[in-house]
């Protein structure tokens, strides 16, 4: 009797183990499908979530496809409708939240183990008019091998999640930010950098978010987004110059003229020698991206003028002929050819700097050097007006445009009785263009670059003792380390100065090939990890410098994902599901590396906890 009961118990145990193994395999597949769909920003649910319908949704459709090759999933879908399958939208939400929680744990663990961290924050409205706040943490991550030896170093900007804005004032955003700090268990003592845009609630000097956060942590430095600043530089340089403002208005009119008519667009396509190219719409906010419009016009100019000429002669109605004639007349002017070249030169330099700055690996020193180089390039364009005219002459002859400035009547001001002299008027077209258009534009750009990046230059100067490490003198080391220590109070100035001098002596030849602070950090931590304990203060200065943000581009990139995930077809999505799907999409590399067995175990524990609670 005893042996019979033992046999029954063993059979029951064997059946339970087999059942557990089966459901573990099922849940692993469901979690994998969830991560795949989330990573591709695809919707999960269809009109009806039934595998037998034509449109069951992406989630059910992928599972149905896998049943052809996977007997486990085939068995699952063959089960009766009322049986447990873990395929409902409630289970989807639990799995999405579980994956998000595990990714966030990994990120917070990395941030907490880093010496310092910075906050990058930005907000935007989603399709349902909810203000979504994107939170990013920037930090230096050192990956170690099994023996604890550093094998790689990386500057990371990791996404923490979207949260609905609780207010639009600096005070409300500060309260929400501090709550996120507490939820994630972050030590505000390690908080060193604040990266924000130029909105008053964010960058306000007295009541903005940056001012309020700096009151809580005085060591934190505020950095106004460099990409936003560059955009404002270009905007300020053209808004007060009539000729340049009119030039961009006519570019937009040209695109609208062709883009609003299928017939005219097809005519342009037929004439175009390069099928891959087409006219580009001007971006209303991102000025540096207007370079794409100028590039396409530069390649398609002869084709555009040919089509405009044909429409002027054989247009369907008078309005179309007149509009084509106006555009043709403007773009055949010599001044327009020069403006195409000038704006291309200016925007190409600024666009290049903007793209480099948007990389997570960019640092304050690189940003300051880029701004300085951009100013020098602007001054070169200003000083080489004659070369610009020669280039414009060559381009004009190539495009069959007469290389002559248009003659305008000299404006005269009435001379009143008793006046001894009159204002001098520029009658020569080239002289007027040089002084009133080119010089004004370039001078505004240079002035704006100096004023708008003054704060960034100040922070860069604070770290001059490590930025100029290979060539800095002993007196400058002493002065620079004292200034840096007074500002941050994270190290001893005498010790830091001594360590800088030691590094110069030990690695004189290696430092010559180091182009940045990141390279010097890598030299110490990766290539000479046995010397890490000899340079504690210097490494602290390196970490601190690399942690400071440069732009809010990482937050802006999350908004691109937001628009893909919460679109007009998915506008009723809950905040929890949105944040979870955004985390899976943006941090997809981390999601793919998650331990599926651990996720299944956590999911089972959560389900059992809910079941016991409901009983």
Buried (B, 14 or more C-beta within 10 A) or exposed (E): EEEEEEEEEEEEEEEEEEEEEEBBBBBBBBBBBBBBBBBEBBBBBBEEBEBEEEEBBBBBBBBBEBBEEBEBBBEBBEEEEEEEBBBEEEBBBBBBBBBBBBBBEBBBEBBBEBBBBBBBBBBBEBBEEBBBBBBBBBBBBBEEEEEEEBEEBEBBBBBBBBBBBEEEBBEBBBEBBBEBBEEBEBEEEBBBBBBBBBBEBBBBEEEBBBBBBBEEBEBBBBBBBBBBBBBBBBEBBBEEBEBBEEBBEBBBEBBBBBBEBEEBBEBBBEBBEEEEBBBBEBEEEBBBBBBBBBBBBBBBBBBBBBBBBBBBEEBEEEEBBEBBBBBBEBBBBBBBBBBBBBBBBBBBBBBBBBEBBBBBBBBBBBBBBBBBEBBEBBBEBBEEBEEBBEBBBEBBEEBEBEBEBEEEEEEEEEEEEEEEEEEEEBEEBBEBBBEBBBEBBBBBBBBBBEEBBEBBBEBBBBBBBBBBBBEBEEEEBBBBBBBBBEBBEBBBBEBBBBBBBBBBEBBEEBBEEBEBBBEBBBBBBBEBBEBEEBBBBBBBBBBBBBBBBBBBBBBBBBBEBBEBBBBEEBEEBEBEBBBBBBBBBBBBEBBEEBEBEEBBEBBBEEEEEEEEEEE
